[in-house]
């Protein structure tokens, strides 16, 4: 019955890029914060530049209704509008890229969690594998080799009791008797 829950959960996640929400949310929020800081810095520099241009116009003794000031105002408005549009595009594009990359990172992490959970339930070592295009492609061979080298009987070295929670994909506790 527990295996059916794992299988159903895996099938639901198969068509979703958001498969490990905690990890992927951190990446997406970091991405958003990075973009906001970059935009804020660029906007600060643009505003400072146009303030400098207004000061130059004032030093040149241009009147407040001089075309120079209208030109500066139009240029500043156009640049800031383009920066906002560019930022929106950058956020959408980078969010999609982050989702795809984080999906390729999350898949192996979830596979490892499922693999070790299943190993604890079945009490046997099965071959671990990842999808061909996932990150961390070297881990299955390393883990398979390590588990085979220590052998099944030596995987649990003392009398720990493995207690698996109802949500096997998110938490595993080890309790001593």
KASULVEN-V82962 format. One record per run of one state. SS is the DSSP state (@ for helix, = for strand, . for the rest). FROM is the first residue (numbers start at 0). TO is the last residue. If there is no record, write none. Layout:
ss->(SS,SS)
from->(FROM,FROM)
to->(TO,TO)
This chain:
ss->(.,@,.,@,.,@,.,@,.,@,.,=,.,=,.)
from->(0,1,13,20,59,66,122,138,150,151,154,160,164,171,175)
to->(0,12,19,58,65,121,137,149,150,153,159,163,170,174,176)
